[in-house]
């Protein structure tokens, strides 16, 4: 599909199993914000070296650029205010996966490190160079 076109597939073909994030561990060099742009009740500031429960917040589904503003998780450096990583879920031609990048939305987007397959609760680890999903 050409960039900017709306996906015309039925919603059931675009979305599959959801992926809830249970906790976030911060191995970044300072405090971070976990910001779920779809459901702000899961937002948390996480001090360096700590793990916090984020209440099983679902990884948002994002199908195209126009909805990305409210359909992703942002990991933000609390001191600098800059986004370190963007996380979303998408079922593309390569399959249904949680995606992550340091520079915003791309389609289908790189798979997040660790266990990118959807379904079942996950823990998120934030390192200085990547984010990793793992089963509890």
N, C-alpha and C positions, 0 to 999 in steps of 0.2 A: 504494500500500500504506500502511496506517495506521502511524504511528510505533510502534515497539516490536514489531511483528510480524516474525516470521522470514520471510525471502525463500524461497519454495517452488520457485523455478525450478531446473532442473537446473544443477549446478555449471558445466558448459560454457557455459551461457547467461549466467552471472553474471561469469565471468572470461574474459579474452581474452589478448592479448599482454602479456607482462611488460615492465617498464621498469627497466633497471639504471642506477644513478647511478655514474658513473666518478669524478668529482671534485667538490669543493665549494670555491667561492671566497667568501671572507668580506669583504664590504664593510660589515659592521655596525660599530658604534662601539667594539667591544671583541672579546675572544675569544668564540667560540661553541662549543657542542657539537653535533655531528651524531649523533643517537641513533636507531638503527634498532631499534625496540621488538620486532621480530620476530627479528632476527639481530644480536645485540650485537657480533659479531666485526667489524662494519663501523663501530662507534662511533669517533669521532675528535674531539679538541679542535683547533680551527682558529684560530690567532692572527689578529688583525685584519690585513687586507691580504694574506693568504696564500691559496694554493690547495693543497689536499691531496687525494691519491688516497684514495678510500674503498673501493676494491676491487670495483667493480661490484656494490654492494649493491642488491638489488631493492627497488623501491618496494612496500611491503606492500599487499595487497588487503584492503579492509575493506568489509563488506556491511551491518553494523548497529552500533548504539551499544555493545551488549554485548561485542563483540570489539575495539573500538577501542583499549583499553588495551595490547594486544599486537600491533596491526596498523596501525602508522603510523610515520612518521619524525618526530621532534621536533627542532626547531632551538631550542636553549636558550642564553640569555645566560649565559655562564660566570661572570660576576661576580655577577649578581643571582639566578641560579638559576631564572629564569622562562622559560616556553616562549614563544618569539616566533612560531613557525609550526608547524603540523601539516601533514603531507603524507601522502596515501594515494592508492590507485587504486581506481576503482569504475566499473563499467559500469551506468549508470543509463538512464532513458528518453531522456536527451539524448546517449547514446553512451558509449564507453569512453574515459575520460580520467584523467590524474593530477590530483588535487584538492589544494588548499591553503587553509588559513584560519588566522587568528590566534586563533580562539576555539573550536577543537575540531571534533568531527565534526558534519557535517550531511549530509543525503541529498537530492540526489546530491552536493552540495558544489560550491563555485566551482572552475572550471578554474584550474590553476596558470598563471601568466603565461609567455609564451614559446611553447614547443612542448609542449602538454599531451597530444598524441596519444601513445599507447604504442608501444613497439617501438623497438629500437635504443638504444644507450648514450646517456646524457645527462650533461651537466655541470649542476650546480646553483649558481646565484649567489644569495647572501643579501645583500640590501640593507636599508636602514633601514626601508623601508615595504612590501617584498614579496620573494618568492622567485621565481626565474625558472629554467626548464629550457631548455637549449639543446643542440643537437647539437655534438659535438666537432669 
